[in-house]
Amino acid sequence: SLYKNALAVGIPNSEGGSGIYLAAALGPYLSPDAGLNLLKDCGPVALDKAKKLMRDQRLSFEVYSDKAERLFVEARVIGVEDGERHVGEAVIASGHDTVTMVRRDGGILYKREDDEKNQGSVLEIGRLTGCEIDGLLAVAKNLTQDVREHIWDGIQMNRKAAEVGLERALGMGVGAAIKALIDEGVLKDDLESRAGMMTAAATDARMSGHEINVMSSSGSGNQGIMTTVPLFVVSDYLKLSRTKLVEAVAVSHLVTAVMTNHTGLLSPLCGCVIKAGMGAAAGIAVAMGLDDRGVLYSLQNMAGNMTGEICDGAKVGCAVKLGAAARAAVLSALLASRGVAIPANNGILASTGRELFRNIGDLAGSMDDVDKTIVSIMERKEYRHLY
């Protein structure tokens, strides 16, 4: 799952470079102290050294297919210093920047133990998973001021990403293309189109490798885009207060977190469309003033429409997926506002939010063979471009 998500995505500050091979070659020359922002230090010196590693063919990959954890990386660097051969190893597991082991020549330099803070976060999400929709809505209404400010900062951050992607037609320029179609009158300038345009534009910016900050949701920047961008578009249209928008986005994040607890951080199902898309559908319903039943209707419409979208990695093409999902989330909530919902007896749907989330989690958990097939197809392609 991690391999497919890194295989073709754009890399910031790399002169348009992309993909897992270049990213891995950059690894030895960047400081891990910056955490997930380490690519900010990617400059000409690191890039030249990384390209030399690739030209010299000193880089190899193996995809683990027998690991229980979907998020697992083991890196090994072999080098010679003062005539002696040394091996450095590091392991990342369970979180994108969670280093769990560091070794030098077989000796353990660092081993991470689960801390109380991490366990507390897991317990909190587990408790939320037991909530019905009314419980999640109550959580969103009772946020501390600090949390409200944090969510607002994320909304503004992701709004800026959308504006930059739209203005500069980054990546595939999906957002900019939708805008052109609206300006030409081919597409209608309505709520659905605007939500799709802005969501796609933010994704264009992020997937292109452009150095732009986004606030993530449940471990994913693209999920963060999906949980926020369609909602501020709806909020602008409805002229909502800041308080109402923040609460709606909180619901979006909460649903995304609960879905992630069921499906895992990485999944054969597209997290941006399924997990964050469900979050957006719920949040938009809240923004429109619907009650817990209306939110359930919106979730049923989104799940019945979009579940089944596979994840075949993070890449510029994700902008098309997220744009479509944003439109679907808006339509799901609009239909719910008219009392229209796909019946609970249809397919994988359910009569409660908790059961619906669990059903989608069960579906994701049954798709290991799908994931293996996707990776197998991706490995047949030639992504190791020699510089």
Secondary structure, 3 states (H helix, E strand, C coil): CHHHHHCCCECCCCCCCECHHHHHHHHHHCCHHHHHHHHHHCCHHHHHHHHHHHHCCCCCCCCCCCCCCCCEEEEEEEEEECCEEEEEEEEEECCCCCEEEEEECCEEEEECCCCHHHHHHHHHHHHHHCCCHHHHHHHHHCCCHHHHHHHHHHHHHHHHHHHHHHHHCCCCCHHHHHHHHHHCCCCCCCHHHHHHHHHHHHHHHHHCCCCCCCCCECCEHHHHHHHHHHHHHHHHHHCCCHHHHHHHHHHHHHHHHHHHHHHCCCCCECCCCCHHHHHHHHHHHHHCCCCHHHHHHHHHHHHHHHCCCECCCCCCCHHHHHHHHHHHHHHHHHHHHCCCCCCCCCCCCCCCHHHHHHHHHHHHHCCHHHHHHHHHHHHCCCCCCCC
